[in-house]
Amino acid sequence: MPRTRLGKPVAARSAVMTIDDLAAHLQVSKSSLYKLAQDGKVPGQKVGKHWRFRRQTIDNWLSQDRPAPRARRH
């Protein structure tokens, strides 16, 4: 059975990702992902205190042809 980069079997992947899952998938920090989600730049929804992201929605979002968000300079 094929495996993900994290070693999990592909069939075992959940349809819903946590902030940790998506940050690892996108290779960004959790703090950056929180900011992107709060600003509506990444499709997700808050469930109580926690962000959740549908894998299919994220895959569709990633496949869209659009400019990448610019990094903010401090």
C-alpha positions in Angstrom: 0.0 0.0 0.0 1.4 3.5 -0.8 2.4 5.7 2.1 2.4 9.4 2.7 5.6 11.3 3.5 4.8 10.8 7.2 4.7 7.1 6.7 1.0 6.6 7.1 -0.8 4.4 4.6 -2.7 6.5 2.1 -6.0 4.8 2.9 -5.6 5.8 6.6 -5.6 9.5 5.8 -8.5 11.4 7.2 -10.8 13.5 5.1 -10.4 16.3 7.7 -7.0 17.7 8.7 -6.0 19.5 11.8 -3.8 22.6 11.9 -0.8 20.3 12.6 -1.7 18.0 9.7 -2.1 20.9 7.2 1.0 22.7 8.4 3.1 19.6 7.8 1.4 19.0 4.5 2.1 22.6 3.3 5.5 22.8 5.0 4.6 26.0 6.8 4.7 26.9 10.5 1.5 26.5 12.5 1.6 30.3 13.4 1.7 31.2 9.7 -1.2 28.8 9.0 -3.3 30.2 11.8 -2.8 33.7 10.4 -3.7 32.6 6.8 -6.8 30.7 8.1 -7.9 33.7 10.2 -7.5 36.0 7.2 -9.5 33.7 5.0 -6.5 32.9 2.7 -6.7 29.2 3.4 -10.1 27.4 3.2 -11.0 26.0 6.6 -13.4 26.4 9.5 -13.2 26.8 13.2 -14.8 24.2 15.3 -14.9 25.5 18.8 -11.3 26.7 19.4 -9.8 24.4 16.7 -9.3 24.9 13.0 -10.3 22.0 10.7 -9.6 21.7 7.0 -11.2 19.3 4.5 -8.6 17.5 2.5 -10.5 17.6 -0.8 -11.1 21.4 -0.4 -7.4 22.0 0.3 -6.4 19.8 -2.7 -8.7 21.9 -4.9 -7.4 25.1 -3.4 -3.8 24.1 -4.1 -4.6 23.2 -7.7 -6.1 26.6 -8.5 -3.9 28.8 -10.7 -3.4 31.9 -8.6 -0.4 33.9 -7.3 1.0 32.7 -4.0 0.5 34.9 -1.0 3.4 37.2 -0.4 5.4 36.8 2.8 5.2 39.7 5.3 8.4 41.4 6.3 8.9 42.4 9.9 
